[in-house]
């Protein structure tokens, strides 16, 4: 009988993609074969619907495979996936990162193990020890430094999929980044579920800015450090100092803003107000004039009126936002927001479209401002790379993948620059 390596499908966030790489290694070490593994997302009801759709499709394409479902949706609603005839096994978010889970699945787990292996995620107090050296492209590596979330935003199911916040110790992070630099990576991205809460559970409760400064000090050969989504209200003094003084920290921050109206922010149980977001972006731009911002914004949160929505729309300009991730609100069962008065579906769709149009205008303005400027571009393939602000650039002549090249921007092509 031919043994086929397992197939993996990832839905959702960058952290899920990171963890899929870890699962691939764990499954290979265990000798797992003939399986299809789906790493699901639970961020919206639509994400869960897509997971079920993907599972049905994969079963049709792989009728003889053993189909394993894991990830946040499997953690938050294991019964949904256990009830699907297509599914052989449901594994929780903690279990998926444990070598013994995969060892138990080989060579043939059917009938020999519990069909649902999902423990209480809230009882987990440590990050998984499995580190991936070099996940990402050959040019950029992602390093998970934090998992879980201690906050309970009224729209969000993620803490129940990821558990409470826990941090990877700074020394472990630094050693991993040193290995990545030695392996030839020119850019490292720090990732987590609630990145700015990093350190709260560690001795002496260091802050994310302490970690950033430590990395830049102890890994002097790292050309570029990038941080992923942050909560601006939790940004500490050292992170602001790094923004102001460290050119190797890339001038691109993705902000978890969610809305631009104070009443809606309170109903979301966010910890910041509109003016806090504006104050942070003004300060960051003052310290680093080439800084660009991305942001998550939800359209159509329950009770949102047109006036509330207008405040979100104005926030795009008020915070100088460039890269928008717009989420049309959809209720997640089990969250407080799902029990609030809902906005009509068509209004949600229209408001999301208006936000995306505002984002498109901001991108166009940002691109136009770059023409004639020199940028240091990290090449992702021979013809495409990204600037310090994460803007895509198409180069006219091939360049070595993974190298940082300096080029002058000559024009635009859709949502990309040309050089």
TAWOZI-V94114 format. One record per backbone hydrogen bond with DSSP energy under -1.0 kcal/mol. CO is the residue of the C=O (numbers start at 1). NH is the residue of the N-H. E is the energy in kcal/mol with one decimal. If there is no record, write none. Layout:
CO|NH|E  CO|NH|E
This chain:
4|34|-3.5  7|37|-3.3  9|39|-3.1  13|17|-1.7  14|18|-2.4  15|19|-2.5  16|20|-2.1  17|21|-1.6  18|22|-1.5  19|23|-2.5  20|24|-2.4  21|25|-1.7  22|26|-2.4  23|27|-3.1  24|28|-2.2  25|29|-2.5  26|30|-1.6  27|32|-2.4  34|66|-2.1  35|7|-2.5  36|68|-3.2  37|9|-2.6  38|70|-2.9  39|11|-2.6  40|72|-1.5  44|48|-1.4  45|49|-2.4  46|50|-2.6  47|51|-1.8  48|52|-2.2  49|53|-2.2  50|54|-2.7  51|55|-2.4  52|56|-2.1  53|57|-2.1  54|58|-2.8  55|59|-2.2  56|60|-2.0  57|61|-2.1  58|62|-1.7  62|65|-1.3  66|36|-2.4  67|88|-2.4  67|89|-1.6  68|38|-2.8  69|91|-2.9  70|40|-2.8  71|75|-1.8  72|76|-2.6  73|77|-2.4  78|82|-2.6  79|83|-1.5  81|84|-1.0  84|87|-1.5  89|69|-2.9  90|117|-3.5  92|96|-1.9  94|97|-1.3  95|98|-1.7  98|101|-1.1  98|102|-1.1  99|103|-2.3  100|104|-1.9  103|106|-1.0  109|112|-2.8  115|90|-2.8  117|92|-2.8  120|123|-1.5  121|124|-1.4  132|134|-1.0  135|142|-1.7  141|189|-2.8  143|191|-2.7  145|168|-2.9  147|166|-2.4  153|156|-1.5  154|337|-2.5  157|160|-1.5  158|161|-1.6  158|162|-2.6  159|163|-2.5  163|149|-2.6  166|147|-2.2  169|173|-1.9  170|174|-2.8  171|175|-2.1  172|176|-2.0  173|177|-2.4  174|178|-2.5  175|179|-1.8  176|180|-2.1  177|181|-2.6  178|182|-2.4  179|183|-1.5  180|185|-2.3  181|184|-1.6  186|224|-1.1  187|141|-2.5  188|226|-2.8  189|143|-3.0  190|228|-2.0  191|145|-2.6  194|197|-2.3  195|198|-2.0  197|200|-1.8  199|202|-1.8  202|205|-2.3  207|211|-1.6  208|212|-2.6  209|213|-2.5  210|214|-2.2  211|215|-2.6  212|216|-2.3  213|217|-1.9  214|218|-2.8  215|219|-2.1  219|222|-1.9  224|188|-2.0  225|250|-2.9  226|190|-2.6  230|256|-2.6  231|234|-2.1  232|235|-1.2  236|240|-1.8  237|241|-2.3  238|242|-2.3  239|243|-2.3  240|244|-2.0  241|245|-2.4  242|246|-2.5  246|249|-1.8  248|225|-3.1  250|252|-2.1  251|292|-1.8  253|294|-2.6  254|230|-2.9  255|257|-1.4  255|296|-2.0  257|259|-1.2  258|298|-2.5  261|265|-2.6  262|266|-2.1  263|267|-2.2  264|268|-2.1  265|270|-2.6  268|154|-2.0  273|277|-1.6  274|278|-2.0  275|279|-2.7  276|280|-2.3  277|281|-2.2  278|282|-2.3  279|283|-2.3  280|284|-2.8  281|285|-2.3  282|286|-2.0  283|287|-2.1  284|288|-2.3  288|291|-2.4  292|253|-2.3  293|322|-3.2  293|323|-1.7  294|255|-2.7  295|325|-3.2  296|258|-3.5  297|327|-2.7  299|329|-3.2  301|304|-2.3  305|309|-2.5  306|310|-2.4  307|311|-1.2  308|312|-1.0  309|313|-2.4  310|314|-2.6  311|315|-1.3  314|318|-2.8  315|319|-2.6  316|321|-2.4  317|320|-1.3  323|295|-2.1  325|297|-2.4  327|299|-2.5  332|335|-1.9  335|338|-1.0  336|339|-1.7  337|340|-1.4  341|303|-1.1  344|348|-2.0  345|349|-2.3  346|350|-2.5  347|351|-2.6  348|352|-2.4  349|353|-2.0  350|354|-2.0  351|355|-2.3  352|356|-2.5  353|357|-2.1  354|358|-2.0  355|359|-2.4  356|360|-2.5  357|361|-2.0  358|362|-1.9  359|363|-2.4  360|364|-2.4  361|365|-2.1  362|366|-2.4  363|367|-2.8  364|368|-2.3  365|369|-1.7  367|370|-1.2  370|373|-2.4  373|409|-3.0  375|407|-2.2  377|405|-2.8  378|386|-1.9  379|402|-2.5  382|399|-2.1  383|395|-2.9  384|380|-2.6  384|381|-2.0  385|393|-2.9  386|378|-2.5  387|390|-1.9  391|387|-2.3  392|417|-2.8  393|385|-2.1  394|419|-2.3  400|403|-1.8  403|379|-2.8  405|377|-3.7  407|375|-2.7  409|372|-2.9  411|418|-2.6  413|416|-1.5  416|413|-3.0  417|394|-3.1  418|410|-2.8  418|411|-1.4
